[in-house]
Amino acid sequence: MMFGKIAGVWLVTLCVLLAGVGVATAQEQAPLRLGYINTAGDSGERSYESIEDALEESTQIELLDDGEVLASAQAMGLELATFRQSALREENRAAFAQLMSEENIEGLLIHDVFGGGNTLQVVVLGPRGEELADVRYSIRRGRIDQDGVMQVLREVFSALVPEVLAYREAQELERQRQLEEEEAARAQTEAQVEPLDQEDDLRAAAVARHRQQYGNMAPHLKVRAGLMVGQRMMRQSTNEAFEINHNTPLFGGGARVDAMLAIFDGGRAALEVGAHFDVAPYTSQFADEPLAGQYMRGGGQVRYVRGLGPSLKGRGLVGAEILSATLAPNALYTGHSYLTAQLGVGLGYAFGELAELNLAALFTPVISGTNSAGAYGEGSFAPSASAQVGLVVRTFEPFLIGVDYTYQLHLREFPDPVIVEAPVSSRDQFHTVLISAGYRFDFGG
């Protein structure tokens, strides 16, 4: 058919112009996979066939069988009415995107005729199921001439071709990324099986070791000890003219023990336990008298660790802790003690083989506690919380250097004190930093 051949040649030329490349390059491009659906039934058949003939003549178009396209669409719940109505198309955009992806359709043309057979409509869907254009053209009694076909297709491909080229470029980039990941995985496997002797392979070996270490957790024990410094800030008062403040610096020592034990879920999850202990003696000027005192904190945690990526871990933790800050016997205040539960979440991020950063936020309800050996009565429940930030330098592993910061807040109410007549409120805050050194023991996995 001469008309179809002329239109087909025009389509090739249009694709070349819109792609912005030469004819030879355009001919190397794979044909555009196009679906063309008639939703108008018999009233749109004549104009549909005219455009269909032009599309079939083009070597740059792979026109898909409309029956097969409709069958695949119906399997996804897309009926013919959904194609025809704009509101239903928008409502089912995700399903159209799925259809385009699963059937490898790069463009979908939806043909309709209305207005007594005098208006032709072609809706253009892009490769991601998005609506790109709504092309309309006046026809007579359902027929369209050669000029009309060319005009309609010019508008169709002006909208569609740039989107298809951009989509293909994105798909190619994704394919290249997957190939690079597969190549890196093969390099990692080869690095585990046999040593790399050539200097050019040192970088690939480092990448393989990094992914193995942080993508797959291994059982180990870390022990650290060092200098602890900090500050306690306690205020205890009533609504009347009674107030006690105990603000004292803390200088002492502390230790941390952390062990990753059971590894499961293909190396992506683990059970971890930890223990901590800090102690700091001090002398406080209290009521014009120097009084000896001691800060002590110790406890343990059980943690569920989940690998969230090559360098990122999430933690859910439970634990318990004993905390006390005491003073020598006197008439007003001899210190607080707390036995708390710990419930919290945390994140850990590994900076390659250089360091690991750990963050945690904890709810620490007080199970039991005392205030000046019961002089202020029994304490009632009040909010308590803690935040932790830890950095462990691993450059010299198995030797470790660590810095751990902890903030703790305990709010307590004492409604029936013995030594004063009004209810007492206390606000107890601790800021501590442990600077430590230690060793990591790896014991298989």
Summary of the structure (lengths in Angstrom):
residues: 445
radius of gyration: 36.5
end to end distance: 72.5
largest distance: 111.6
contacts: 1408
relative contact order: 0.09
helix: 31%
strand: 46%
